[in-house]
């Protein structure tokens, strides 16, 4: 990192700066800097680009590798190629519309993005305890199913990157079963915008519980097939054991969470240490290993999928035992009617429209203002965090009392965990870089935002 003083218009002092204070522009080194440095030192170093279109980088990630033969002597991660401006865009949309943006960050775990944003908004509103129990159970069910789909993608893509295409086909086959459930419940396979401030958009549709009970044993069987294919496979163990090594000290220093941290033997899981959505009422374990390597993280993800199935089955039993509201009662926050789609799958159903228009003119006006302007959140700020498939996913919202966020910022675990690339890759072979990055399981949509 280098700095220099500047007097140009882009580096002009901003109001509040001390008079005459120097303005500093900071910028990082890049390919030219690396090559010029190598030439100046008269060293024979090979510097190669891995990416930004490399198929094994879980998005558009650029890795700059310095090699000594097949050994990686230095690794740098270049990010920003997938920047979408989601956090900034959320400042120009209502609190409810913000769900539609944040769900697209880490597109492999959209329901966790929605959940953490809504938990932060509900905390800012002071309605955390008012969210109906049924809505909380549905949130837990959807998040745990989403945890399984995320881990299946991690295993499937990781296997594909090592040449095991059968792992990929099985992983995506099982993921499709769960995505069909998501489509039944929310209307979409990904980017669902289903979890809303105050609850969820709508209750589970008719036949969903039966479909879930049919699907879960099939998914459990598919995960078992992956276990048999992977866990004692000598080729896979040769590629993953002692590869991407990072111990507890390194994880704590870099702020790493999730399976990467739990592979060091520390059972840190926010569902246990700081429960939300009623997780303290569910029976499940937090798997850990002490191998600190890619193999341990792979094993952890398989075990976590089994635990998620246990939680999902408990949630299904609770949902099947009764019914109830799925949105807070406060009509200043909750939409006056349940969302219902027309028979052709497009637009609102006639029953939905009749419910809104049949109550009163005041109700119709209120619904119009609530949807177009949104509800107001008192001035202040709030932070909420959930245990996503990749680690601690946090959301910090700031309100100025209006109908839109003054600021919404996310702590995405992929962004923090990606810092470990250099520590895991340096000193290993080029082929091990692929395995190390796959064991981190970063998704660049969450990194760049």
N, C-alpha and C positions, 0 to 999 in steps of 0.2 A: 504494500500500500504506500503510495507516495502522495505528498501534498504540495500545493503551491499557492502563493497569494495571487489574487487576481483583482483587476479593477474593471473588468468588462461588465456589461449590463446584466448578464446572467449571474454574476457573483456579487451584485450590489447588496449593500447592507439592508437589512429589513428593519421596520420600526421596532424600537425596543433595544436594538444593539447599542453598545457603548460607542460614543462618538469617536471616530478615528480607528475603531477596532479593525484589525485585518480580517478579510473574508477568505476562508479556506475552501477550495474545491478538492474533494478527495476522489480518487479513482484507482481502480485495481489494475494489476499487471495483466497482460494477455499474451497471446502467442508471440507477437513481435518482441515483447520484452524478454520472454524466456529464451528465444533464439539468439537475441543480441547479447544477453548475459552469457550464454554458453560460448558464443564466438569470442567475446572479450576475455574469457578465462582460458581460451584455447583448449577446451575440453571436448572430447568426442562423446556427446550425449545425443541420444535419440529422443525426440519429443514428438509424440503422436496424439492426434485427436481421436477420442472414442466418442462419437456423436458429433453434432446433436441429433442425428437421425439414427443412432444405433438401436437396433430392435430390442436390446436387452436393458434399456434404461427406463422402462416403466413410464414413458412420457418423453418429453423432449429435454433430455439432460445431456450436457456436454462434460466429458471427463478429459482433462489434459494430463497425459501420463508421460513421465520421464523414465526412460528405460535404460537398463544396463544389460544388454542381451535380452533374456526373457524375464528379468527381475524388474519389478516396479520400484524405482528409487524415490519417486515423488508423484503424488496424485493430487490434482486439484479439481474441484467440481465447479462447473459454470452453469448457473441457473438463470432464469428470467425469460426463456424462450417461449414459455406458455402463459405469460402474464396476461390476465384478463381484466384486471381492475375491478374485481368483484367487490372488494371492501369499499372502494370509493363510490361505486355505483349504488351501493346500499344506502348511502347518505341522501340519495335523490329519490328514494322509494319509501312507501309506508313501512311500518314495522312488519306487517303481515306479508307485504310483497318482498321483504328482505329474505324470507324463506326460499323464494323462487331463485334468488341469486346464490345464497350460500350453499344450497344443496348441490350446486355444480362445482364446488371447489375440488374436494377429493371425490371424484365421480365414481370411485369404487365403493365408498361408504357414505352415500348421500344422506341416509337417515340419521347418522350421527351428527353431521353438520347441522341439519335442521334441529335436532334435539338440543344441542348445546346452545344454539342461538335462542331457541324458545325458552330454555331454562333461564338464560341470562335476562331475557325480556321480562319473564314472569317474576324474577327476583327484583328487577327494577320497578315493576308494577306493584310488588308486594302481594301477589296472589298465588305464591307457590303452594300454599296449603289449600287453596280453593280449587285446584285442578282436580277433576273427578278421578276416583280410583280406577274406573274402567279405562279412562284415557291413559293413565300411567301404565296400566298393565299392557295395553296395546302398544305403547311406546317401547316397553321392555321387549315384548314379543318381536316387534319389527327390528329393533336394534340387534337383538341376538341372532336373528335370521340374517341380518346384514353383516354381522361379524363373520358368520360362516361363509357367505359369498365372498367377502374380502379375503379371508384366509385361503379359500379355494383358488382365487385369482393369483395369490402369492405363490401357492404351490404349483399351479398350472403353468404360469409364466416362468417360474424358476426352473421347473422341469424342462420346459421347452428350450430355455437358454442353455441347458446342459445337454441337449440332444435327446431328451426323453419325451418324445411326442405323445406317447400313450398317457403319461401323467397329465399332459395338457388336455387331451380329449376327455379323460375321466373327470378332471376338475371342472371343466366347462359344462360337461353333461349334468353334473350335480348342481352346479350354479343355476342352470336353466330351470331346474325344478323349483328353486326358491324364487327366482325372478318371475315365474308364472304366478306365484302367490302374491308377490308385490303388485303385479299387474291387476290381479283380481281385486285387491284391496284399494289400491290408489289410482288405477287406470294407467300407470306407467311402470316400466321395468326399472328405469333409473331416473335420477333428478325428480323425485316424486313430489316435493312440496306438500307432503301429507301431514307432517307434524306442524301444528300452528300454535302461536301464542295462546295459551288457555286450554289446550287440548289437542285434538286431532281433527282433520277435516270432516271425517265421517266414520261411522261405526263399521265393523266388519260386515261385508255383504252376506246374504243368505248362502249357505253351503260352504262358507270359508273354513269353518271349524272342521267339517268333515274332510275337506281337501287337505287341510294341515295334517290331520291324523293319518291320512294316506301317504302324504309326502315325506314326513319325518322318518319313518322306518326305511324308506328308499334312500334318503340322504345318508342315514347312518350306515347303511350297507355300502354305499358308494365311498364313504370316508374309510370304511374298513378295507375296501379294495385298494385305496391309495396307501394305507398303512402297510399292507402286505407287499405292495409294489416297491415301497420306498424304504421303510425304516431299517430293514436288515439287508438291503441291497448292497453288496460289496463295492459296486461301481459308484453308487451314490455316496456311500460313506467315504470312499477314497477321495471324492471331490469336495466333501463338505466338512469332514472331521478336522479340527484344528485350522480351518480356513476362516478368514474374517474374524480373527480372535480380538475380543475386547473385553477386559475384565470390569469388575464393579467400579473400581476407582476411575477408569476411563469413562464409564457411563455417567457417573455422578458429575465428573468434571465437565462433560459436554451437555448435560441436561437431557440425557436419553431416557425414554420410557417405553412401556409396552413389552413385547416379546424380547426385544434386544436387551432390556434391563433385566427381565425375569430369567433370561438365559444365564445370568451370573449368579443366580440363587436367591435374589431378593424378591419376595412375593408382594411387590407393590402393585396394587390394583385399586383404582378409585371406587369401584363397586363395593369394595370391602372397607377401605380406609376412609372414604368420604361418600357414603351412599346417596343416591339420588333416585327418583322415580320408584322408590320402594324396594330397591335391590336388597336391602337388609332383611327382607321377608322371604327371600328365595334361598333355596339350599343348593349351593354349588361350591366348588373348590377353585383355587388359583394355582394352576400347574406351574412348576418351576424346574429348571435344570441348573447344573453348575458347570457346564462345559464351556460357556462363553464363546461358542463358535457357531458357524452356520448350521451345523447338524442339530445342535441344541435348539436353535430358533425354529427349525423345521419341525422338530418333534413337539415343541411347545404349541405350535399352531394347530397341529393335529389334535392334541389333547384339549386345547381350548374349544375346538369345534364340538367335541363330545360334551363338554360342560355347557356350551351354548344350547345344544339340543335338550339337555336336562332343564335348563331355565325355560326354554320355549314350551316344553311339555307342561311345566307348572303353570305358565301363563295361560295356556290353552284351557286347562282345567278351570282356572278362575273365570275366564271369559265365558265358558260354557255353563257355569253354575248360575249365572244371572245376567241381567242387563242393567243399563243405567245410562246417564248422560255421558257424553264424551267431550264436552266443552263447558267452560265455566258458566255460571248462571248470570254473571254481570253482563247485561245487554249493551253496556258501553264498550265492551271488549269483544264479546261473542257475536258471531253473525246470527241473525234472528232465525234462520232455518238451516237444516242440514243440507249439505250439498248433495244434489242428486242429478245424475246425467240422463239425458233423453234416451229413448229407445234406440235411436240411430247412433248412439255413442257421441253425439255432437251437441254441445250446449246444455242448458238446464232443462230438466224434465218439466212437463206441465204441472205435475203435482208440486214441484219445488216453487214454481212461479205463483201458483194459486195460494200456497202457504204464505208467501211474502205479501202478495197483493190483497189477500182475503182478510187480513187482520184489521188494518185501518190505514188511512192515508198517512197518519203520523208514523206508523210502523214502516211504511214504504219509504217515506222520506228519510227516516233514521237509517234504514238499510242502505239507501243510496249514499248517504253521507259517510256511513261507516266503511263502505267498500271503496268509495272514491277518495275520501280524505284520510281515513284510518283513525284509530284511537290515539289518544295522547298518553304519553308516559311522563310521569313527574320528573323534574330536573334531578339529575344524579347519575350515578354510574353503578354498574354491577358486573361481577365476574362469575362465570359458571364453568365447570369442567366435567367432562365425561371420559370414561375409559373406552376409547375407540379401539379398533383392531390393531392400530399401529402405536398406541400409547395415549398420553394425556392430550385430549383435544379441548382447548379452552376458548372461551369467547368473552371479550370485554366490550360492553356496550356503554355508551355515554349518551345521555338525553339532555336536551336543553328545554324540555317541556313541550316539545312539538310532536307532530305526527310522524316524524321521520327520525332515524338515528342521527345524532350529531357526529358520532363515530362508532364504528363497529370493527373490532380487530380480533383476529383469530390466532390462537397459538396452535398451529398445525404440527402434529408430531413428525410428519415426514420432513418438514423444514429443519427441525432440531436434529432428528436422527441422521439426516444426510451429512451432518458435520463429521460423522464417524467414518466417512469414506476413506479419508487419507490414513487414519489410524489403522483401519482394517486392511487396506490394500497395500500400503508401502512395505516392502520386504518380501512380498509374495510374487507369484507369477502373474502374467497378463491374464491368463484364463481364470485365475482366482479372483480378479476384480469383478468379473461377471457374477460369481457366486456370492461375493461379499455384498455387492449392491442388492442382489436378489434377496439376501437374508435380512437386509434392512427393510425391504418392501416399501420404498418411497413411491408416492404417486405425485407427479409433477403438477397436477392441477391444484393440489393442496399446498405445494411448496411455493408456487408463484402467485396464486390468487389474484 
